[in-house]
Amino acid sequence: MKNLLVMTPGPTEVHEDVLNAMAERATNPDLDLAFYEKYLGVVNKFKKIVKTNNTSYILGGEGILGLEAACASLIEFGDRVLCIANGIFGEGFADFAKMFGAEVVIYRGDTERGIDIVDLEKFLKKDSNFKLTTVVHCETPSGIVNPIEPICKLLRDKNILSVVDAVSSIGGEYIDTDKWGIDILLGGSQKCFSAPVGLAPLCISDKAMDIIQNRKTLVVGYYNNLKVWKTWYEDKWFPYSQLINNIMAFDKALDRCLEKDFVSIHKKYADAVRKAFINCGFELFPKSHFSNTITAVKMPEGISFRTLFTDLKKEGVLIGGGFDFLKDKIFRIGHMGENCDLEKFTFLFKAMDKVFLQNKIKLESSILEEFKKLIVS
Ligand SMILES: *Cc1c(COP(=O)(O)O)cnc(C)c1O
C-alpha cells in the first residue's frame, strides 16, 4: 500500500520481524490452550515495562477502547469524576466520562506546559470528593508530558482513583505504575511499541478492581467491560476471540523493547530533534515539559502545513500536524519506538531541508546537519 516513511506521532514504523510475526500461521485462540500461555507471557512482558504486579489485560481494539473500558467499568451514573486537562486529549477524556453518566468537573491547566502540581493541590484542598480522576500522561497533540508521578501520588493521598492515558508515553517515558500508585494505566500497541494498530494493553490496581467487581449497576457494554475478563486464565475462557495475529506481533515488538534501554533512546532522540529545530530558528510549541516521544514545532512564516505535508509526502515521508485549536499552527514529529533511528531521521531531515528551501523558507542552518552533530555527541 505504501512506500512512505511514517514519522508521525503514531502509528509508527513496524519492524520486519514484527510484521513477520503477524503473518505467522495462527491457531484457534479460544480452543488451543497453548495460546492462553502465550497471551499470559505477553501480558507479563507488558507488566515488566510498566513496572507493575497489578492485573493486566490486552484488549482487542485500538487504544481508545482502553479509555472507554476504564470509564465504562468504573463509572456509575452520577459519580463525580475529575478530568485533568491541559490539552485536546485531556478534554476528550471528559467526554468519555460524561458518556457513562459521570458528573464531570474539569480541572484546566495551561495548554502550553505540564500540569502545575502546586495549583492542582490547592484545587483539591477545596474539593476532593471524586471517585476517580482522568489524566493524560503525554498530550500527543501538543507534545507535552504531564508529571503523573506527583499527580497520582497526590490522588492516592486523597483516596481518589487515578486513570492515566499513557498511550503515547509507555515505552518512551519512565513509568513506575506500582510505586506511583496508578490505578488504571492505559496503553496502545501502535505508539512506542511500534506494533501494528489494534491492541489496548492496560493494568488495573486491586483497589480499582474491587470497585469494578462490586459496582451496583451493570456495566453498559460488553466489549468495554473489564469485569468479564476476571477468570480468563483459570477458566481458559476469553470473553471474545483474541486478535491472535496482533498478539503475536505485539509479543515480538515487546521483545524488541525489552532488549535495550528504551526510555534512554527516546530521550536521546527527543533532545537532539528539539535542539536541531531550535538551532535552525524554529520555535517549539510547548514552553516546558517536553515529551520524549513527540516534538511539536510552530509552523514558520511563509508556508502552510498543507504545503509542508504535501511536499514532504512527495519526498516519501509523512509527518503529523495540529488539530482542534492547533490546526495549521504546528507540525509534529514522532520519535517513538522504531522511529528512533538514525537512518529514518536522516531521510526525514534531508527531505525537510529540501522542502523548506524549495518553498523559500530561510533556515539558520540545515536541520540534518544540526541533528547529526547532536545525535552523535
Ligand atoms: C494515540 C492516542 C490514543 C488513541 O487514539 P487514536 O487517535 O485513535 O490513535 C489515545 N490517547 C493518546 C494520548 C494517544 O496518543
Ligand as a Chemical Component Dictionary entry (heavy atoms), coordinates in Angstrom:
data_LIG
# 
_chem_comp.id                   LIG 
_chem_comp.type                 NON-POLYMER 
_chem_comp.pdbx_formal_charge   0 
_chem_comp.three_letter_code    LIG 
# 
loop_
_chem_comp_atom.comp_id 
_chem_comp_atom.atom_id 
_chem_comp_atom.alt_atom_id 
_chem_comp_atom.type_symbol 
_chem_comp_atom.charge 
_chem_comp_atom.model_Cartn_x 
_chem_comp_atom.model_Cartn_y 
_chem_comp_atom.model_Cartn_z 
_chem_comp_atom.pdbx_ordinal 
LIG C1 C1 C 0 -2.919 7.680  20.053 1  
LIG C2 C2 C 0 -3.524 8.019  21.327 2  
LIG C3 C3 C 0 -4.743 7.471  21.724 3  
LIG C4 C4 C 0 -5.505 6.577  20.795 4  
LIG O1 O1 O 0 -6.148 7.423  19.915 5  
LIG P1 P1 P 0 -6.171 7.365  18.330 6  
LIG O2 O2 O 0 -6.307 8.808  17.952 7  
LIG O3 O3 O 0 -7.345 6.579  17.974 8  
LIG O4 O4 O 0 -4.878 6.783  17.831 9  
LIG C5 C5 C 0 -5.240 7.803  22.957 10 
LIG N1 N1 N 0 -4.575 8.628  23.794 11 
LIG C6 C6 C 0 -3.401 9.179  23.463 12 
LIG C7 C7 C 0 -2.704 10.090 24.418 13 
LIG C8 C8 C 0 -2.829 8.899  22.205 14 
LIG O5 O5 O 0 -1.662 9.437  21.859 15 
# 
loop_
_chem_comp_bond.comp_id 
_chem_comp_bond.atom_id_1 
_chem_comp_bond.atom_id_2 
_chem_comp_bond.value_order 
_chem_comp_bond.pdbx_ordinal 
LIG C1 C2 SING 1  
LIG C2 C3 SING 2  
LIG C2 C8 DOUB 3  
LIG C3 C4 SING 4  
LIG C3 C5 DOUB 5  
LIG C4 O1 SING 6  
LIG O1 P1 SING 7  
LIG P1 O2 DOUB 8  
LIG P1 O3 SING 9  
LIG P1 O4 SING 10 
LIG C5 N1 SING 11 
LIG N1 C6 DOUB 12 
LIG C6 C7 SING 13 
LIG C6 C8 SING 14 
LIG C8 O5 SING 15 
# 
